[in-house]
Amino acid sequence: GINAEYGMLVQKYIGQRQVRFVIRSCIGGANDSFVLSGSEDTMLYMWHLRSGALLHTLSGHSGSVNCVDWSPTNPYLFISASDDGSIRVWTKERKALKRRVVCTNQNSGNVSFE
């Protein structure tokens, strides 16, 4: 991540692939201690915010994962959206729930909890 005050690189998160598409990442989880990102390789990646250590690589999509978001009320719940047309809801067991999710604004390019 970049330190906004000084414009300096303070941490590098290695593993995800981003070459052609915009991939949106976010900070969240318990005590906002984690960085979550999609990737062009169909995976989700989770790192520890401060150390940069890769904690989990999650599968569940068949296309690029462009957007992720943490639940504002449950630090163990997050969602992901993919070019495969699916939106997945993930639990603390890091498993995608088998539920249908309806995207209300398909033109925004974002997925988020409201």
C-alpha positions as CSV (number, residue, x, y, z in Angstrom):
1,G,0.0,0.0,0.0
2,I,0.9,3.6,-0.4
3,N,1.3,6.1,2.6
4,A,-1.1,8.8,1.5
5,E,0.6,11.5,3.6
6,Y,4.1,11.0,2.1
7,G,3.3,9.1,-1.1
8,M,5.7,6.3,-0.1
9,L,5.4,2.6,-0.7
10,V,5.0,1.1,2.8
11,Q,4.0,-2.5,1.9
12,K,3.9,-4.8,-1.1
13,Y,1.3,-7.6,-1.5
14,I,2.6,-10.4,-3.7
15,G,0.7,-13.1,-5.4
16,Q,-2.3,-11.7,-7.3
17,R,-2.2,-11.2,-11.1
18,Q,-3.2,-7.9,-12.6
19,V,-2.2,-7.1,-16.2
20,R,-5.2,-6.2,-18.3
21,F,-8.1,-5.4,-16.1
22,V,-8.9,-3.1,-13.1
23,I,-8.9,-5.2,-10.0
24,R,-10.4,-3.6,-6.9
25,S,-9.0,-4.5,-3.5
26,C,-10.0,-3.6,0.0
27,I,-9.0,-3.5,3.7
28,G,-11.2,-5.1,6.3
29,G,-11.8,-8.1,8.5
30,A,-11.3,-8.1,12.3
31,N,-9.7,-4.8,13.3
32,D,-9.2,-3.9,9.7
33,S,-6.1,-6.2,9.7
34,F,-6.4,-7.8,6.2
35,V,-6.1,-6.9,2.6
36,L,-8.4,-8.7,0.2
37,S,-8.0,-8.7,-3.6
38,G,-9.3,-10.4,-6.7
39,S,-7.0,-11.5,-9.5
40,E,-7.0,-12.2,-13.2
41,D,-6.1,-15.8,-12.4
42,T,-9.7,-16.4,-11.0
43,M,-8.5,-16.5,-7.4
44,L,-9.0,-14.3,-4.3
45,Y,-5.9,-13.4,-2.2
46,M,-5.9,-12.4,1.5
47,W,-2.8,-10.8,3.1
48,H,-2.0,-9.5,6.6
49,L,-2.2,-5.7,6.3
50,R,1.0,-4.9,8.3
51,S,3.3,-7.8,7.5
52,G,2.2,-8.3,3.9
53,A,2.2,-12.1,4.5
54,L,-0.1,-14.0,2.1
55,L,-2.5,-15.8,4.3
56,H,-5.0,-17.4,1.9
57,T,-5.6,-18.1,-1.8
58,L,-9.2,-18.8,-2.4
59,S,-10.9,-20.4,-5.4
60,G,-14.5,-20.3,-6.5
61,H,-14.7,-18.3,-9.7
62,S,-13.9,-19.3,-13.3
63,G,-13.2,-15.8,-14.6
64,S,-11.1,-12.7,-13.4
65,V,-12.2,-11.6,-10.0
66,N,-12.5,-7.8,-10.3
67,C,-14.1,-6.6,-7.1
68,V,-14.2,-7.6,-3.4
69,D,-15.7,-6.0,-0.3
70,W,-15.9,-6.8,3.4
71,S,-19.2,-6.8,5.3
72,P,-19.6,-3.6,7.4
73,T,-21.2,-5.5,10.2
74,N,-19.5,-8.9,10.2
75,P,-15.6,-9.0,10.0
76,Y,-15.8,-12.7,8.9
77,L,-17.9,-12.1,5.8
78,F,-16.9,-10.8,2.4
79,I,-18.1,-10.9,-1.2
80,S,-16.4,-11.2,-4.6
81,A,-17.6,-10.5,-8.2
82,S,-16.1,-12.0,-11.3
83,D,-16.1,-11.8,-15.1
84,D,-17.7,-15.2,-15.0
85,G,-21.0,-13.4,-14.1
86,S,-21.1,-14.6,-10.5
87,I,-21.1,-12.9,-7.1
88,R,-20.0,-15.0,-4.2
89,V,-20.5,-14.5,-0.5
90,W,-17.6,-15.9,1.7
91,T,-17.6,-17.0,5.4
92,K,-14.9,-17.1,8.0
93,E,-14.3,-20.7,6.9
94,R,-13.2,-19.2,3.6
95,K,-15.9,-21.1,1.7
96,A,-18.3,-19.5,-0.7
97,L,-21.9,-19.8,0.3
98,K,-24.2,-21.3,-2.3
99,R,-26.7,-18.4,-2.5
100,R,-28.1,-16.4,-5.3
101,V,-27.1,-12.7,-5.1
102,V,-28.7,-10.1,-7.2
103,C,-26.6,-7.2,-8.5
104,T,-28.8,-4.1,-8.6
105,N,-26.4,-1.8,-10.5
106,Q,-24.6,-3.7,-13.2
107,N,-23.0,-0.6,-14.7
108,S,-21.1,0.5,-11.6
109,G,-18.2,-2.0,-11.9
110,N,-18.4,-2.4,-8.1
111,V,-19.8,-4.9,-5.7
112,S,-20.4,-3.9,-2.1
113,F,-22.4,-4.6,1.0
114,E,-25.1,-2.0,1.7
